[in-house]
């Protein structure tokens, strides 16, 4: 059974097999986020070339701008305040709260949606399912 791309992105799965985890642990926790170097199922190296994830900064920037504009408009509509300090406070809090989310999902979006070198191959998922079935017997 093939896993959808949206499910794989949402659950931080490998872009090639949609089974292996890309990150250790949840996005929001008290410990540092750790991204694995390779997929434990299909052995895909996530950093395709040196400095590859610098491009994720552009994706993260687009996500941050979207979040900041959304919260600025929501603040204007809800509070009607003209004080720049209100907006500065709301936007700083927004950036801090969404930083772990942006870090993780900018890398996932880059690998899943913007990297033509990597495409989903269902054989890895089938292989993994068959291996788990044979291990349980």
N, CA, C and O of each residue as an XYZ file, in Angstrom:
548
protein
N       0.835     -1.178      0.000
C       0.000      0.000      0.000
C       0.885      1.248      0.000
O       1.731      1.397      0.881
N       0.706      2.130     -0.957
C       1.573      3.290     -1.046
C       1.075      4.410     -0.136
O      -0.125      4.651     -0.004
N       2.028      5.075      0.477
C       1.743      6.177      1.382
C       1.733      7.472      0.584
O       2.570      7.666     -0.297
N       0.798      8.354      0.885
C       0.706      9.619      0.137
C       1.853     10.551      0.510
O       2.436     10.449      1.589
N       2.157     11.454     -0.403
C       3.216     12.422     -0.184
C       2.873     13.353      0.968
O       3.743     13.710      1.762
N       1.606     13.747      1.062
C       1.204     14.645      2.154
C       1.359     13.958      3.515
O       1.771     14.598      4.482
N       1.036     12.675      3.599
C       1.225     11.921      4.840
C       2.716     11.859      5.184
O       3.102     12.039      6.339
N       3.544     11.604      4.174
C       4.988     11.495      4.408
C       5.575     12.817      4.892
O       6.436     12.825      5.771
N       5.123     13.920      4.332
C       5.614     15.227      4.776
C       5.136     15.515      6.191
O       5.924     15.924      7.044
N       3.857     15.304      6.442
C       3.279     15.599      7.746
C       3.933     14.790      8.870
O       4.098     15.291      9.982
N       4.302     13.546      8.582
C       4.886     12.662      9.594
C       6.404     12.552      9.485
O       7.002     11.653     10.077
N       7.030     13.453      8.740
C       8.498     13.538      8.623
C       9.128     12.240      8.135
O      10.085     11.745      8.732
N       8.600     11.699      7.069
C       9.114     10.451      6.508
C      10.058     10.733      5.342
O      10.051     11.824      4.773
N      10.847      9.760      5.005
C      11.812      9.839      3.915
C      11.097     10.098      2.580
O      10.039      9.516      2.338
N      11.649     10.956      1.712
C      10.986     11.235      0.438
C      11.045     10.080     -0.565
O      10.225     10.026     -1.481
N      11.991      9.163     -0.413
C      12.093      8.061     -1.369
C      11.245      6.863     -0.975
O      10.576      6.281     -1.829
N      11.256      6.478      0.305
C      10.532      5.267      0.702
C       9.240      5.551      1.464
O       8.383      4.672      1.564
N       9.085      6.750      1.999
C       7.915      7.140      2.795
C       7.739      6.278      4.044
O       6.644      6.214      4.603
N       8.797      5.623      4.479
C       8.723      4.760      5.662
C       9.685      5.245      6.749
O       9.286      5.415      7.901
N      10.932      5.466      6.391
C      11.945      5.859      7.369
C      11.740      7.269      7.879
O      11.305      8.152      7.140
N      12.056      7.477      9.148
C      11.947      8.804      9.748
C      13.143      9.665      9.361
O      14.271      9.180      9.270
N      12.879     10.958      9.134
C      13.963     11.888      8.848
C      14.477     12.550     10.118
O      15.641     12.945     10.184
N      13.619     12.674     11.127
C      13.983     13.347     12.367
C      13.785     12.414     13.549
O      12.930     11.529     13.531
N      14.594     12.635     14.574
C      14.478     11.897     15.818
C      13.606     12.711     16.765
O      14.004     13.790     17.205
N      12.429     12.207     17.078
C      11.547     12.874     18.022
C      10.607     13.875     17.376
O      10.630     14.077     16.162
N       9.766     14.507     18.215
C       8.779     15.460     17.713
C       9.400     16.821     17.416
O      10.528     17.107     17.818
N       8.638     17.658     16.699
C       9.121     18.995     16.345
C       9.242     19.878     17.581
O      10.172     20.677     17.689
N       8.310     19.736     18.503
C       8.333     20.548     19.716
C       8.665     19.666     20.912
O       7.836     18.888     21.384
N       9.882     19.806     21.381
C      10.307     19.113     22.599
C      11.409     19.948     23.244
O      11.879     20.923     22.658
N      11.814     19.568     24.437
C      12.830     20.342     25.143
C      14.246     19.994     24.703
O      15.200     20.674     25.082
N      14.386     18.957     23.922
C      15.730     18.617     23.445
C      15.898     19.096     22.000
O      14.923     19.369     21.299
N      17.137     19.186     21.585
C      17.466     19.681     20.250
C      16.925     18.738     19.168
O      16.962     17.516     19.319
N      16.428     19.323     18.081
C      15.966     18.499     16.965
C      17.170     17.864     16.286
O      18.171     18.532     16.024
N      17.068     16.582     16.007
C      18.154     15.889     15.317
C      17.616     15.287     14.032
O      16.641     14.535     14.033
N      18.271     15.634     12.943
C      17.918     15.058     11.650
C      18.913     13.947     11.348
O      20.124     14.133     11.473
N      18.399     12.806     10.956
C      19.278     11.696     10.594
C      20.028     12.022      9.308
O      19.537     12.778      8.469
N      21.210     11.453      9.160
C      21.995     11.659      7.938
C      21.452     10.831      6.783
O      21.422     11.283      5.638
N      21.023      9.607      7.099
C      20.499      8.706      6.065
C      19.213      8.050      6.548
O      18.927      8.008      7.745
N      18.453      7.544      5.602
C      17.227      6.812      5.925
C      17.616      5.399      6.356
O      18.451      4.761      5.716
N      17.016      4.916      7.429
C      17.353      3.573      7.918
C      16.687      2.472      7.091
O      17.003      1.295      7.267
N      15.771      2.839      6.195
C      15.092      1.842      5.365
C      15.744      1.732      3.988
O      16.103      0.635      3.559
N      15.900      2.863      3.291
C      16.395      2.825      1.902
C      17.810      3.387      1.743
O      18.334      3.432      0.630
N      18.427      3.812      2.837
C      19.792      4.347      2.842
C      19.978      5.606      1.993
O      21.083      5.868      1.518
N      18.930      6.375      1.800
C      19.038      7.643      1.077
C      19.775      8.644      1.952
O      19.423      8.829      3.117
N      20.792      9.291      1.401
C      21.483     10.362      2.105
C      20.667     11.627      1.914
O      20.461     12.070      0.784
N      20.200     12.213      3.015
C      19.297     13.354      2.924
C      19.980     14.611      2.402
O      19.386     15.368      1.635
N      21.222     14.838      2.813
C      21.946     15.998      2.287
C      22.607     15.568      0.979
O      23.698     14.998      0.971
N      21.928     15.853     -0.109
C      22.313     15.355     -1.429
C      23.710     15.812     -1.831
O      24.473     15.053     -2.429
N      24.035     17.039     -1.504
C      25.356     17.581     -1.799
C      25.737     18.518     -0.661
O      24.862     18.945      0.092
N      27.009     18.848     -0.513
C      27.407     19.736      0.587
C      26.683     21.078      0.504
O      26.614     21.693     -0.560
N      26.159     21.514      1.610
C      25.447     22.786      1.657
C      24.047     22.750      1.076
O      23.453     23.800      0.831
N      23.508     21.557      0.849
C      22.204     21.426      0.203
C      21.091     22.109      0.997
O      20.186     22.699      0.408
N      21.149     22.034      2.306
C      20.071     22.571      3.115
C      20.123     24.079      3.297
O      19.278     24.641      3.993
N      21.107     24.756      2.679
C      21.052     26.213      2.644
C      19.822     26.667      1.859
O      19.265     27.730      2.133
N      19.411     25.877      0.903
C      18.203     26.199      0.137
C      16.957     26.130      1.009
O      15.963     26.796      0.721
N      16.998     25.337      2.067
C      15.861     25.247      2.984
C      15.642     26.568      3.713
O      14.540     26.837      4.192
N      16.684     27.393      3.798
C      16.517     28.709      4.427
C      15.539     29.568      3.634
O      14.780     30.340      4.220
N      15.549     29.444      2.317
C      14.620     30.215      1.497
C      13.187     29.729      1.698
O      12.254     30.530      1.745
N      13.022     28.432      1.815
C      11.698     27.868      2.083
C      11.228     28.319      3.466
O      10.073     28.709      3.635
N      12.114     28.265      4.442
C      11.788     28.699      5.804
C      11.434     30.189      5.828
O      10.525     30.601      6.548
N      12.139     30.976      5.057
C      11.857     32.409      4.975
C      10.453     32.642      4.424
O       9.714     33.469      4.957
N      10.078     31.929      3.372
C       8.737     32.070      2.796
C       7.675     31.657      3.812
O       6.627     32.295      3.914
N       7.943     30.607      4.550
C       7.002     30.169      5.582
C       6.877     31.221      6.680
O       5.773     31.509      7.141
N       8.003     31.796      7.100
C       7.995     32.817      8.153
C       7.240     34.067      7.714
O       6.461     34.628      8.485
N       7.467     34.500      6.488
C       6.762     35.680      5.973
C       5.258     35.429      5.962
O       4.479     36.299      6.354
N       4.850     34.253      5.517
C       3.424     33.906      5.497
C       2.835     33.934      6.909
O       1.747     34.471      7.119
N       3.543     33.364      7.863
C       3.055     33.342      9.241
C       2.980     34.746      9.831
O       1.993     35.097     10.478
N       4.021     35.549      9.609
C       4.070     36.896     10.165
C       2.965     37.768      9.576
O       2.290     38.487     10.312
N       2.775     37.716      8.275
C       1.714     38.510      7.642
C       0.344     38.070      8.147
O      -0.511     38.907      8.437
N       0.137     36.769      8.251
C      -1.142     36.250      8.750
C      -1.424     36.749     10.166
O      -2.534     37.201     10.447
N      -0.447     36.676     11.052
C      -0.655     37.107     12.424
C      -0.746     38.626     12.543
O      -1.449     39.130     13.419
N      -0.054     39.357     11.686
C      -0.162     40.821     11.701
C      -1.566     41.256     11.282
O      -2.158     42.137     11.905
N      -2.092     40.640     10.235
C      -3.448     40.960      9.789
C      -4.464     40.552     10.847
O      -5.404     41.295     11.125
N      -4.280     39.377     11.436
C      -5.196     38.929     12.488
C      -5.152     39.873     13.686
O      -6.192     40.165     14.276
N      -3.972     40.352     14.051
C      -3.842     41.299     15.154
C      -4.544     42.612     14.824
O      -5.214     43.193     15.677
N      -4.391     43.071     13.602
C      -5.047     44.317     13.186
C      -6.561     44.181     13.217
O      -7.260     45.091     13.663
N      -7.068     43.050     12.745
C      -8.517     42.835     12.703
C      -9.083     42.659     14.109
O     -10.121     43.235     14.436
N      -8.416     41.877     14.932
C      -8.936     41.569     16.272
C      -8.783     42.756     17.232
O      -9.733     43.133     17.917
N      -7.581     43.338     17.273
C      -7.336     44.383     18.274
C      -7.599     45.792     17.748
O      -7.998     46.668     18.515
N      -7.383     46.021     16.470
C      -7.537     47.361     15.914
C      -6.488     48.326     16.442
O      -6.629     49.539     16.288
N      -5.452     47.808     17.053
C      -4.408     48.634     17.654
C      -3.539     49.292     16.590
O      -3.281     48.728     15.526
N      -3.094     50.510     16.915
C      -2.167     51.213     16.025
C      -0.773     51.278     16.624
O       0.128     51.871     16.031
N      -0.586     50.685     17.774
C       0.703     50.707     18.444
C       1.679     49.752     17.764
O       1.373     48.571     17.600
N       2.847     50.246     17.367
C       3.832     49.342     16.758
C       4.346     48.302     17.747
O       4.783     47.227     17.339
N       4.299     48.611     19.057
C       4.771     47.671     20.071
C       3.893     46.432     20.144
O       4.385     45.338     20.421
N       2.620     46.590     19.904
C       1.703     45.446     19.885
C       2.093     44.496     18.761
O       2.195     43.285     18.958
N       2.309     45.063     17.583
C       2.675     44.239     16.431
C       4.054     43.624     16.605
O       4.268     42.464     16.252
N       4.981     44.386     17.143
C       6.327     43.866     17.367
C       6.296     42.678     18.325
O       6.965     41.671     18.091
N       5.529     42.795     19.389
C       5.419     41.705     20.357
C       4.779     40.468     19.719
O       5.295     39.359     19.859
N       3.670     40.657     19.028
C       2.967     39.534     18.396
C       3.865     38.854     17.356
O       3.918     37.626     17.293
N       4.560     39.637     16.554
C       5.384     39.059     15.493
C       6.621     38.359     16.042
O       7.029     37.327     15.509
N       7.219     38.898     17.090
C       8.381     38.223     17.705
C       7.964     36.884     18.316
O       8.656     35.878     18.161
N       6.835     36.885     19.007
C       6.332     35.641     19.602
C       6.011     34.634     18.500
O       6.314     33.449     18.634
N       5.402     35.099     17.417
C       5.078     34.218     16.287
C       6.332     33.571     15.713
O       6.354     32.365     15.464
N       7.360     34.357     15.507
C       8.611     33.835     14.937
C       9.244     32.807     15.868
O       9.719     31.766     15.414
N       9.252     33.093     17.157
C       9.857     32.165     18.125
C       9.069     30.864     18.219
O       9.652     29.782     18.273
N       7.752     30.971     18.238
C       6.921     29.761     18.361
C       7.023     28.877     17.120
O       7.047     27.651     17.232
N       7.083     29.488     15.944
C       7.097     28.705     14.707
C       8.499     28.284     14.251
O       8.616     27.577     13.251
N       9.551     28.689     14.942
C      10.922     28.359     14.514
C      11.173     26.848     14.400
O      11.714     26.415     13.383
N      10.804     26.024     15.398
C      11.038     24.577     15.249
C      10.232     23.973     14.095
O      10.728     23.113     13.367
N       9.002     24.424     13.938
C       8.146     23.971     12.841
C       8.782     24.319     11.494
O       8.849     23.474     10.602
N       9.245     25.557     11.349
C       9.846     26.001     10.083
C      11.137     25.256      9.772
O      11.402     24.916      8.619
N      11.937     25.004     10.800
C      13.183     24.263     10.599
C      12.901     22.890     10.006
O      13.511     22.494      9.013
N      11.978     22.174     10.619
C      11.680     20.814     10.189
C      10.988     20.787      8.833
O      11.423     20.080      7.925
N       9.921     21.547      8.696
C       9.099     21.425      7.496
C       9.695     22.135      6.284
O       9.311     21.823      5.157
N      10.609     23.067      6.471
C      11.296     23.640      5.313
C      12.198     22.590      4.667
O      12.307     22.535      3.442
N      12.834     21.774      5.469
C      13.667     20.687      4.939
C      12.816     19.599      4.281
O      13.176     19.052      3.239
N      11.685     19.300      4.912
C      10.794     18.292      4.336
C      10.211     18.757      3.002
O      10.172     17.993      2.038
N       9.760     20.003      2.949
C       9.210     20.543      1.696
C      10.281     20.568      0.618
O      10.016     20.220     -0.532
N      11.485     20.977      0.983
C      12.578     21.018      0.009
C      12.844     19.628     -0.571
O      12.959     19.485     -1.789
N      12.942     18.619      0.265
C      13.247     17.271     -0.214
C      12.075     16.629     -0.962
O      12.274     15.994     -1.997
N      10.864     16.793     -0.444
C       9.706     16.118     -1.038
C       9.192     16.810     -2.299
O       8.825     16.141     -3.265
N       9.162     18.127     -2.299
C       8.490     18.845     -3.378
C       9.413     19.583     -4.348
O       9.006     19.897     -5.467
N      10.645     19.860     -3.933
C      11.491     20.721     -4.754
C      12.794     20.070     -5.202
O      13.679     20.754     -5.716
N      12.921     18.775     -5.016
C      14.149     18.080     -5.408
C      13.826     17.051     -6.489
O      13.289     15.986     -6.187
N      14.146     17.357     -7.737
C      13.827     16.411     -8.810
C      14.668     15.134     -8.785
O      14.288     14.141     -9.406
N      15.799     15.139     -8.081
C      16.661     13.950     -8.015
C      16.036     12.825     -7.202
O      16.394     11.660     -7.377
N      15.105     13.165     -6.316
C      14.509     12.172     -5.417
C      13.042     12.003     -5.773
O      12.291     12.975     -5.848
N      12.646     10.767     -5.989
C      11.225     10.496     -6.227
C      10.820      9.260     -5.425
O      11.642      8.407     -5.092
N       9.551      9.201     -5.135
C       9.010      8.099     -4.345
C       9.102      6.799     -5.123
O       8.733      6.737     -6.296
N       9.596      5.767     -4.465
C       9.704      4.443     -5.062
C       8.995      3.450     -4.152
O       9.517      3.114     -3.089
N       7.791      2.963     -4.556
C       7.000      2.092     -3.676
C       7.657      0.753     -3.355
O       7.236      0.079     -2.415
N       8.680      0.350     -4.114
C       9.319     -0.942     -3.829
C       9.936     -0.959     -2.431
O       9.974     -2.009     -1.789
N      10.423      0.194     -1.950
C      11.021      0.252     -0.620
C       9.972      0.031      0.460
O      10.227     -0.640      1.460
N       8.799      0.597      0.250
C       7.719      0.429      1.223
C       7.243     -1.023      1.254
O       6.995     -1.578      2.325
N       7.119     -1.634      0.074
C       6.712     -3.042     -0.004
C       7.756     -3.948      0.637
O       7.421     -4.884      1.363
N       9.014     -3.660      0.361
C      10.105     -4.435      0.945
C      10.068     -4.352      2.473
O      10.252     -5.355      3.163
N       9.831     -3.160      2.985
C       9.774     -2.953      4.429
C       8.588     -3.702      5.042
O       8.727     -4.328      6.093
N       7.428     -3.638      4.391
C       6.237     -4.351      4.882
C       6.453     -5.865      4.856
O       6.089     -6.561      5.804
N       7.045     -6.376      3.770
C       7.308     -7.810      3.682
C       8.305     -8.261      4.740
O       8.160     -9.343      5.309
N       9.302     -7.451      5.003
C      10.299     -7.784      6.023
C       9.641     -7.836      7.395
O       9.934     -8.728      8.191
N       8.753     -6.884      7.677
C       8.063     -6.877      8.966
C       7.116     -8.066      9.108
O       6.974     -8.614     10.201
N       6.464     -8.471      8.011
C       5.600     -9.640      8.059
C       6.389    -10.897      8.329
O       5.985    -11.729      9.141
N       7.519    -11.040      7.651
C       8.335    -12.248      7.844
C       8.963    -12.270      9.235
O       9.166    -13.346      9.798
N       9.274    -11.104      9.797
C       9.842    -11.053     11.153
C       8.798    -11.434     12.213
O       9.139    -12.005     13.248
N       7.543    -11.118     11.947
C       6.495    -11.405     12.945
C       6.026    -12.858     12.916
O       5.357    -13.307     13.847
N       6.364    -13.596     11.864
C       5.937    -14.991     11.765
C       6.831    -15.905     12.554
O       6.611    -17.116     12.577
